[in-house]
Amino acid sequence: MAYSSLFSPNFTHFSSARPISHHLYYHPYLSSTSLQYNKIRKELSFPYVASVPYQPINVDYLEGEFSGHGVTFEGIGDNCVAKMGLDNGSTATLMLPSGLITSYKAPMWHGSTVELLHTSVSEGDDGEAVIQGGVSLALNYEDDNEVPWSPSTWVLRDIRGNSKDSIKVELISSDTDNMVETRHIVTLGEDILTSEISVTNSNSSPLQWTGSIISHLTVSSPEATYALGLEGSNFHNVPPFLSNFGIIPSDLDEENDSEIGQLWKQMGLKGFFSGLGQRNKKNASEEEMEGEEDDGYKQLNEQMSRIYTCAPRFFTLIDRGRRNSVVVGRDGFDEVYMYSPGSSHEIYGQYSFICVGQSTMLKPIMLGPGEVWRGSQHLHNPNM
């Protein structure tokens, strides 16, 4: 398992771990002009390798079409890495066509830059590289026929800005059958990384969608990490989201005696991510699953997975071990998802992270014909 550079000489190509169903979408920078989409699995399963088969990307085309904005491109097997860099030292790395943000390095008060995202690279069963963590989108759409679709393949649409002020990278993913368009705009500023999404329903019938912008923030240890500003927020204890790029301890199952393990039992193993927000009927344990945060300086050393429903738009995660902090903000989303793997794992290791997500899981969003919804997440670096 590796946690440093994702792009070393030993980094191998990606391949599929399991068959997926897909639609076709055409764009000039694909050498065989096809992109693939996968559907969110309806069955609840434990974390699997985050690898999807993609068609090779023409890196020379990207360089010629989008150069000059502070972004460079590098081919990694059949994938492509877009590296964004500002003059003040802030950098971000985005993978295509998966849309996964694998790195955000921010300048600190001591003069150097520090990685704020937690991303792991491991070897799959067939020797392929498996990437998990970072910042990713986990979205699920359903039309009147209850046919689910989830954007998993992204096309680079535009790049704006410059290396002096800020850089915007715009990605697009469309399902022409259901006439749903999703745009993901990643903006790198001098002290902030923003992920903005817009969902457009071009169909003649309503669209329901649920999902989250999921971020894995690296820490020294959850024991040294505190959430500042959540006091008074209502919450629901939920099983962890099982997304394509999510990192969940392998020993976390329904037999676990932890609080999260008990939630698996209470919710009948048909959890949140299997339907992206489909909740079971409330039962006698409802009081244990809901509550109000009473700690304004909450230590995240205990294993926890919950959704805050009335949290402030901005709150702060403080890592006393690394002596830095991240201000997490949101627009458009009403919910905040937070997951901590707890402090029973090795410090600075595979599970040294806190997962946060701006979400719409408890209350799906309904889009009428022709309507557009917008929301965003902000990761602000206050340590300059």
C-alpha positions in Angstrom: 0.0 0.0 0.0 1.4 3.4 -1.0 0.4 6.9 0.2 2.9 9.2 -1.4 3.2 9.8 -5.1 0.6 8.3 -7.3 2.7 8.7 -10.4 6.0 6.8 -9.7 7.7 4.7 -12.4 6.1 1.7 -10.9 2.6 3.0 -11.3 0.8 0.6 -13.6 -2.3 0.9 -15.8 -5.9 0.4 -14.5 -8.2 -2.4 -15.4 -11.7 -3.5 -14.5 -12.2 -5.6 -11.4 -15.7 -6.6 -12.5 -18.0 -6.3 -15.5 -20.0 -3.1 -15.7 -22.9 -2.0 -17.9 -22.3 1.2 -19.9 -23.6 3.7 -22.4 -21.5 5.4 -25.2 -20.6 9.0 -25.4 -18.4 10.5 -28.1 -15.6 13.1 -27.8 -12.5 13.9 -29.9 -9.8 13.3 -27.3 -10.7 9.6 -27.0 -8.7 7.5 -29.5 -11.6 5.1 -30.0 -14.4 7.7 -29.4 -16.2 5.8 -26.6 -16.6 6.5 -22.9 -18.1 4.1 -20.4 -20.5 4.6 -17.6 -21.2 2.2 -14.7 -24.4 2.0 -12.6 -24.4 2.2 -8.8 -24.8 -1.4 -7.6 -28.2 -2.0 -6.0 -26.8 -4.6 -3.6 -24.8 -3.4 -0.5 -21.3 -4.7 -0.7 -18.1 -4.0 1.1 -15.3 -1.9 -0.5 -14.1 -3.2 -3.8 -11.3 -2.0 -6.0 -11.9 1.4 -7.5 -11.0 0.6 -11.0 -13.1 1.0 -14.2 -12.1 0.2 -17.8 -11.6 3.4 -19.8 -10.6 4.0 -23.4 -7.1 5.5 -23.9 -7.0 9.3 -23.8 -5.1 11.4 -26.4 -2.8 13.4 -24.2 -1.3 15.3 -27.2 -4.8 16.5 -28.1 -5.4 17.8 -24.5 -2.0 19.6 -24.5 -2.7 21.3 -27.8 -6.3 22.2 -26.9 -6.0 23.3 -23.3 -2.4 24.5 -22.7 -1.5 27.9 -21.3 -3.7 28.0 -18.2 -1.4 26.6 -15.6 -2.4 23.0 -16.3 -0.2 20.2 -17.7 -1.2 16.7 -18.8 0.5 13.3 -18.3 -0.6 9.9 -19.6 -0.7 7.1 -17.1 -1.5 3.9 -18.9 -5.0 4.4 -20.5 -5.7 7.3 -18.1 -4.6 10.9 -18.0 -3.4 13.1 -15.1 -4.2 16.9 -15.2 -1.9 18.8 -12.9 -3.0 22.3 -11.8 -0.4 24.6 -10.3 -0.4 28.2 -9.1 2.5 30.5 -8.7 2.1 30.6 -4.9 2.7 26.8 -4.7 -0.9 25.6 -4.5 -1.4 22.5 -6.6 -4.1 20.0 -7.4 -4.1 16.7 -9.4 -7.2 15.4 -11.3 -7.5 12.1 -13.0 -9.3 11.6 -16.3 -11.7 10.2 -17.2 -12.6 9.1 -13.7 -12.8 12.7 -12.4 -11.0 11.7 -9.1 -9.1 14.5 -7.4 -6.0 12.7 -6.0 -4.0 15.6 -4.5 -4.4 19.1 -3.1 -1.2 20.6 -1.8 -1.4 23.9 0.0 1.2 26.4 1.2 1.6 26.6 5.0 2.8 29.2 7.5 6.2 27.5 7.7 6.9 28.1 4.0 6.5 24.6 2.5 3.4 22.9 1.0 1.4 20.1 2.7 -0.8 17.5 1.2 -4.4 17.9 2.5 -6.0 14.9 0.7 -5.6 11.2 1.7 -5.2 8.9 -1.3 -4.0 5.3 -1.3 -2.7 3.2 -4.2 -2.7 -0.6 -3.9 -2.3 -3.6 -6.2 -5.5 -5.3 -7.4 -6.0 -9.0 -7.9 -4.7 -8.9 -11.5 -1.7 -6.6 -10.7 -3.5 -3.4 -11.7 -3.2 -0.2 -9.7 -6.2 0.6 -7.5 -6.8 4.2 -6.3 -9.0 5.1 -3.4 -9.6 8.3 -1.4 -9.2 11.8 -2.6 -12.2 13.9 -3.7 -14.9 12.2 -5.8 -18.5 12.5 -6.8 -21.0 9.8 -5.8 -24.3 10.7 -7.5 -27.3 8.6 -8.4 -30.2 9.7 -10.6 -33.6 8.0 -11.1 -36.4 9.0 -13.6 -40.1 8.1 -13.4 -39.3 4.5 -14.4 -36.9 4.2 -11.4 -34.0 3.4 -13.7 -30.8 4.4 -11.9 -27.8 6.0 -13.6 -24.6 7.4 -12.1 -22.0 9.5 -13.8 -18.6 7.7 -13.6 -16.8 8.9 -16.7 -16.0 12.6 -17.3 -15.0 14.6 -20.4 -12.8 17.7 -20.2 -14.9 20.5 -21.5 -13.0 23.7 -20.7 -10.1 25.2 -18.7 -10.1 28.9 -17.7 -7.9 31.1 -15.6 -4.1 31.3 -15.1 -1.4 30.3 -12.7 -1.3 33.7 -11.1 -4.8 33.9 -9.7 -6.9 30.8 -10.1 -7.6 27.8 -12.4 -11.0 26.3 -13.3 -11.2 22.9 -14.9 -14.7 22.0 -16.2 -15.8 18.4 -16.6 -19.0 17.1 -18.1 -20.8 13.7 -17.9 -24.1 13.0 -19.8 -26.5 10.2 -20.2 -28.2 10.8 -23.6 -30.8 8.2 -22.9 -32.2 9.9 -19.8 -31.1 13.4 -20.9 -29.3 14.2 -17.7 -26.2 16.4 -17.8 -23.8 16.8 -14.9 -21.0 19.4 -14.8 -18.1 19.3 -12.3 -16.1 22.5 -12.1 -12.8 22.2 -10.0 -11.4 25.5 -9.0 -7.9 25.9 -7.5 -7.3 29.2 -5.8 -4.4 30.5 -3.7 -5.9 29.2 -0.5 -8.9 27.1 -1.6 -10.0 24.1 -3.6 -13.7 24.2 -4.8 -15.7 21.4 -6.3 -18.9 22.7 -7.9 -21.5 20.6 -9.6 -24.6 21.4 -11.6 -27.3 18.9 -12.6 -29.6 19.7 -15.6 -32.7 17.7 -16.3 -33.5 18.0 -20.0 -36.1 15.3 -19.9 -39.9 15.9 -20.1 -40.4 14.1 -16.8 -39.2 14.8 -13.2 -35.8 13.6 -12.0 -34.9 12.5 -8.5 -31.3 12.3 -7.4 -29.2 11.7 -4.3 -25.5 11.7 -3.6 -22.5 13.5 -2.2 -19.1 15.2 -2.8 -16.9 12.9 -0.8 -13.5 14.1 0.5 -10.8 12.1 2.3 -8.8 14.6 4.3 -5.4 13.3 5.6 -4.6 13.6 9.3 -1.8 12.4 11.6 -4.4 10.3 13.5 -8.2 10.7 14.2 -7.2 10.9 17.9 -5.4 14.2 17.2 -8.2 15.6 15.1 -11.0 17.8 16.2 -14.2 19.2 14.5 -14.8 22.8 15.5 -18.2 24.4 15.1 -20.7 21.5 14.9 -22.3 22.1 18.4 -26.1 22.1 18.2 -26.3 20.3 14.9 -28.8 17.5 14.6 -27.3 14.2 13.3 -28.3 10.7 12.1 -25.9 7.8 12.8 -25.6 5.8 9.5 -23.5 3.1 8.0 -20.5 4.4 6.0 -21.1 5.3 2.4 -19.6 2.6 0.1 -18.5 4.5 -2.9 -16.3 3.5 -5.8 -13.3 5.4 -4.3 -14.2 5.2 -0.6 -11.7 3.9 2.0 -13.4 1.7 4.7 -11.5 -0.6 7.1 -11.7 -4.2 5.9 -12.8 -5.4 9.4 -15.9 -3.2 9.4 -18.8 -5.6 9.0 -22.1 -6.5 10.6 -20.4 -8.7 13.2 -18.3 -5.7 14.5 -19.1 -4.8 18.1 -18.5 -1.1 17.4 -21.2 1.5 17.1 -21.0 1.3 13.3 -21.2 -2.4 13.3 -24.4 -2.3 15.3 -25.8 0.1 12.8 -25.3 -2.5 10.1 -27.6 -4.8 12.1 -30.1 -2.1 12.9 -30.5 -1.2 9.2 -30.8 -4.7 8.0 -27.7 -4.6 5.8 -29.6 -2.7 3.2 -27.7 0.5 3.8 -27.4 4.0 2.6 -25.2 3.6 -0.4 -26.9 0.7 -2.0 -29.6 3.0 -3.2 -27.8 6.3 -2.4 -30.2 7.4 0.3 -33.0 4.8 0.5 -33.6 4.5 4.2 -35.3 1.6 5.9 -38.3 2.1 8.1 -37.6 3.5 11.5 -37.4 0.9 14.3 -37.1 0.8 18.0 -33.5 1.9 18.0 -34.3 5.2 16.3 -33.4 7.2 19.4 -29.9 5.8 19.3 -29.5 6.6 15.6 -30.4 10.3 16.0 -29.2 13.1 18.3 -27.8 16.6 18.7 -24.1 17.4 18.7 -23.2 18.7 22.2 -19.5 19.2 21.6 -18.2 22.4 20.0 -14.7 20.9 19.9 -15.4 17.3 19.0 -12.5 14.9 19.1 -12.8 12.3 16.3 -10.9 9.5 18.0 -14.0 7.2 18.1 -15.2 5.3 15.1 -18.2 7.2 13.8 -20.4 7.6 10.7 -23.1 10.2 10.7 -25.0 12.9 8.7 -25.5 16.3 10.2 -28.7 17.9 9.0 -28.5 21.5 10.3 -24.8 22.1 10.4 -23.3 25.5 9.8 -22.2 26.2 6.2 -18.5 26.3 7.4 -16.8 24.3 10.1 -13.1 23.5 10.8 -11.1 20.3 11.1 -8.0 20.8 13.3 -5.1 18.3 13.2 -3.0 18.9 16.3 -0.5 16.2 15.2 0.3 17.9 11.8 -0.4 21.4 13.2 -2.7 22.5 10.4 -6.4 22.9 9.8 -8.9 22.8 7.0 -12.1 24.9 6.8 -14.9 22.9 5.1 -17.7 24.8 3.5 -20.7 24.1 1.3 -23.3 25.8 -0.9 -26.6 24.2 -2.0 -26.3 21.1 0.1 -28.3 20.8 3.3 -26.4 17.9 4.8 -22.9 17.1 6.0 -21.6 13.6 6.1 -18.7 12.7 8.4 -16.8 9.5 8.8 -13.9 8.7 11.2 -12.3 5.2 11.1 -11.3 5.8 14.7 -7.9 5.7 16.4 -7.3 1.9 16.6 -5.1 2.0 13.5 -1.5 3.0 12.8 -0.8 6.7 12.8 0.1 8.3 9.5 -1.2 5.0 7.9 -3.9 3.7 5.6 -6.7 4.9 7.9 -5.3 8.2 9.0 -8.0 10.4 7.5 -11.4 11.9 8.1 -14.0 11.7 5.4 -16.4 14.6 4.9 -19.1 14.9 2.3 -21.6 17.6 1.3 -24.6 15.4 0.6 -28.3 15.1 -0.2 -28.8 11.6 1.2 -31.6 11.8 3.7 -33.7 14.1 1.5 -33.5 13.5 -2.3 -33.6 16.5 -4.7 -36.4 16.6 -7.2 -35.7 18.3 -10.5 -38.6 19.2 -12.8 -38.2 19.2 -16.6 -35.7 21.8 -17.7 -34.6 22.6 -14.2 -31.0 23.1 -13.0 -29.5 22.4 -9.5 -26.2 23.8 -8.3 -24.1 23.0 -5.2 -20.5 23.1 -4.2 -17.9 22.2 -1.6 -15.0 24.4 -0.4 -11.8 23.2 1.2 -10.1 26.3 2.5 -6.5 26.5 3.7 -6.3 29.0 6.6 -2.7 28.2 7.4 -0.8 30.6 5.1 
